[in-house]
Amino acid sequence: MTERYLKNTLELPSINDFDPKRLDHFIKLNTEKILFNYTVSHYSRDYDVFCGYAGIAFTYFHLHQIDPNLTIAGDKVGLLCTTYLSAALSAVKKTKEKHVGFLGSHVGPLALAVVVYHIIENNSDEALKYLNLILKTYHPLAVKEESNELLYGRVGYLYALKFIQKHCFDNANIMQRLTDDTVKEIFELIIVEGRKGGLDSDDDEVIYDEEKNVERPPLLWSWHGKEYLGAVHGVAGIVAILLQFKNLAEPYLDDLFQTMEWLVKLAFKNGNYPLSLQSTHDDLVQVCHGAPGMVPAFLKIYELYPTHATSSTLLSAAVKSSDLIWERGILKKGLTGLCHNALGNAYSFLLLYLVNKNEEHLQRALAFGIYASQWEEETKKRHVKVPDRPWSLWEGLAGGVMFWADVSTVLKDIQVNRGLTVARDKVLGFPCFTDL
């Protein structure tokens, strides 16, 4: 078991004594490393948000939202955002459209283009052009798409549409094109597929744990022949996105919440979750599979529906999982990326703090953040591996930049603004998942 993670010997730092400027230093230093090592090339095919140019652009967009005057290596972060986005859009033109998820398809950079041209470039015509391209070319693909998960599938496409709506609500032309009916078509296709999976109870493997007598839920989806449970490919990710569309979700709340109740019952005693309905292994503690992806999903649902009877159960499950993440969350796969890396895991602590204001959660987030700032030394010592895409958002250093920026924002809010709503207006959730 221990081969996947390092033993956690970190001490909890003092929140009041820690200077957030240290995190700002991590941000600038490591952003410069990304600029130097992952230079813009319009000959590249690295278009996506998960591990390509669009993920770097997404990072700079987030920094711009926190502080539009922030300058890195002589350039404002808004300019860096548009520069990397331009490279991503060039790569889109060189590649063939396949899937529709925000993270793993053309839709991600195109949706980001709509928002960036509206907010940073103040160019409504260009923003509308990219929205029209999405609706003309990729919406029909979303209708036909077989996958419903976050990375490549329909719910990732829904995230893209919600991302545009959130940031372009004041653009009448965009909002007129992106109607509720457009979103509803894909939303209901996901529900239909989920009900098919939930009703298909002839499979011999419908029961995960006979002692718990956990039967099939109202909604269940499969991906590549497996019924995954986690944030990126499974139930938690799909339901968390669906519930962020409160008006559309209203007719299906019973099914959606009963499915989440079912999911909580599948937890191991330590607070972790199996990879799929067919799995009994308790070895993955990472955002894509396991507790670190469940926690942001549970917390988002709790915040959206605080009075629902199931929500308190989800919050309790998130708190329990956080202890497991503290114990086993420093992964040997990498330190700074959002997926299967330590700082992706650490978002659970940060988001828990924003919900329940328990200072220990913020201390844990900060402890992980400080340790991960030593990623170069730790990789040289071979304590952790170099990720496949070491500068990217979901596998590499850009994920760390996002995390350090969010922790810095929260600490400054506590120390300067006495914990007012400043941080909550900036740090909305897990990037590309619950930050809508």
Phi, psi and omega in degrees: 000318188290350183291344181273343185216161176268147176297131182276110176244019184289143173267150180279121181282162176280129180290319184286331183271343184281134180269116180301342178297336175296319177293321177298326176294317177302318182299308183294314181301314185280332173295321176297325177295321177296314180301322183283320188266338181235070186286156181288131175221127179275009173258354183283162174247016183276079186268335200277167180284325185300308183218017182243198183299324182295330176292323176293317177299320178299319179299313180293327176297318179296317178297323177296321179294327178285314182208098182295346180266000180297131182243132177237123178052038175090352182240142175292150184296334176298319178292319178298322178299309182293329179294311180288327177296321178301319178294321178296318180292326174297320179293326177302318182294336183268354186238162183265136178290136180232300184248188187227002182290148180301321185283321193239025180214181176300333186300325181302300179298327180291318177295320177297323178298318178304312185289316183293319179292331177285313188272310186273315184271345181053044183237088185295324181296317180292320178300315181294326178300316181287326175295317178299323178295317178301311185291327182282316188263320191259336176297316175300327176293323179296324178297321183273343185305135179275336183268145178244003187278180188283317189294308184245341198262197188298321183290333172293325175294319176299320176303316181300316180294319179293323177300316177294313180301318183298317187265347183240024184300336182266008177254104187299321182295318179292314182293330177292324179284324184264078186276164176298327180295324178298314180292319184300324181302313181286320179305312184287332173297321179294318178298315180301315179295321179295321179291326175300315179294323180290327182275344184281078187259018180276347181295138180293343185258026183288342180252124181279317183223108185295328179295323179278345181055046180271110183263182184295141181276174177297328182232133179203135182238154176241155177220122182053041174083000179238148178265089184285154185249339193276195189283319190274323184241358193230201189301312184302315180294318183293311183293321180298321177291314181301319183287349174282349172261078192300318182294316180289329183283340187310313182292346187244015186300319181301312180296318183294316181286325175296325177294320178290324175300317177299318182297317180300324180293342180277356182297145169290165182299334182275357179099000176272173182228146177290159180297316184214173178297331182274354187261146174239010185273135179250059185241348184254118176236081184206167188296319184291323179221122178116186188302321184297340173271333178292319186301309177301323178297311180299317183293321179296317180296318178301316181292325181285327185229062188295337182265355179291141185302328182282337189298321179295327176296318180295319178297316178298320178296322180295317179298316179299317180295331183296327178294320176297319181295322176297320182287317191238019189268352178273093190276143177287344179294334181164165184253325197252346184283165180280331184248134183044041174223162186296320184284334170298318176297323185291342176301332177301318180293314183298315183290326175298317179300318182295337180272312187248358177058024173282114188298333180299325178297317178293323177298319179295318178300316181293320179300315177297319182296318178294314181298317183292341176294345178265025187303325181294314179296318183292326177285325177296325178281354182064028172287326177228159182274160170276123180300158179301319178240082195291346182254358191279175182285309187268346178242345191223212194292330179299328175297321176296320178301316178301312184295311180300323179295319181290318178295318178300318179300316181292316180297318178296323178297319180291313189278328184257317186257008178058038174069034176285195187276007184302310182296319183292335177283341183255320183257099191263339182164196180286131185305134177066019182218291183246020184262035181258000000 
